[in-house]
Amino acid sequence: MTLLRKSGLIISRRGPGGGHLLARPANEIDLDQLISALEGPFWESETGRRGDQTDRRADCQSLREVWREVAQMTQRALAKVTLADLLERERNRAFTYHI
């Protein structure tokens, strides 16, 4: 919860009736923001974290470029889905009856 609060996605209230609340409406918080807050950026090869486990030989450059593109596509896809979208999907699934 601390990571979500520090990233501005939730607010915390103390005392009776307190707890955690979304800082913005659910339709303004996308999955990219949520995952980035919890896990960090998708691709951090420049900083030496994710995506930079191989050495920097020229023959690895092409593969790193492909993984960077995959990360960018994933990030764009996650940015299109909001928490409100997820809630709607779950609501639709909860009321689906199979005969």
Solvent accessible surface area in square Angstrom, and as a share of the most:
residue,aa,sasa,rsa
1,M,122,0.55
2,T,68,0.39
3,L,94,0.47
4,L,24,0.12
5,R,108,0.40
6,K,152,0.64
7,S,57,0.37
8,G,33,0.32
9,L,8,0.04
10,I,14,0.07
11,I,71,0.36
12,S,50,0.32
13,R,139,0.51
14,R,234,0.85
15,G,51,0.49
16,P,145,0.91
17,G,88,0.85
18,G,34,0.33
19,G,33,0.32
20,H,91,0.41
21,L,85,0.42
22,L,81,0.40
23,A,42,0.33
24,R,78,0.28
25,P,76,0.48
26,A,29,0.22
27,N,99,0.51
28,E,95,0.42
29,I,1,0.00
30,D,23,0.12
31,L,25,0.13
32,D,22,0.11
33,Q,71,0.31
34,L,39,0.20
35,I,55,0.28
36,S,37,0.24
37,A,20,0.15
38,L,79,0.39
39,E,95,0.43
40,G,15,0.14
41,P,74,0.46
42,F,52,0.21
43,W,53,0.18
44,E,15,0.07
45,S,3,0.02
46,E,135,0.61
47,T,105,0.61
48,G,45,0.44
49,R,135,0.49
50,R,82,0.30
51,G,28,0.27
52,D,27,0.14
53,Q,155,0.69
54,T,67,0.39
55,D,75,0.39
56,R,153,0.56
57,R,143,0.52
58,A,92,0.71
59,D,103,0.53
60,C,21,0.12
61,Q,72,0.32
62,S,75,0.48
63,L,99,0.49
64,R,17,0.06
65,E,77,0.34
66,V,78,0.45
67,W,135,0.47
68,R,63,0.23
69,E,94,0.42
70,V,59,0.34
71,A,11,0.08
72,Q,79,0.35
73,M,103,0.46
74,T,50,0.29
75,Q,70,0.31
76,R,138,0.50
77,A,56,0.43
78,L,34,0.17
79,A,46,0.36
80,K,162,0.69
81,V,29,0.17
82,T,24,0.14
83,L,37,0.18
84,A,32,0.25
85,D,58,0.30
86,L,65,0.33
87,L,86,0.43
88,E,86,0.39
89,R,138,0.50
90,E,97,0.43
91,R,128,0.47
92,N,89,0.46
93,R,162,0.59
94,A,74,0.57
95,F,148,0.62
96,T,72,0.42
97,Y,175,0.67
98,H,169,0.75
99,I,219,1.11
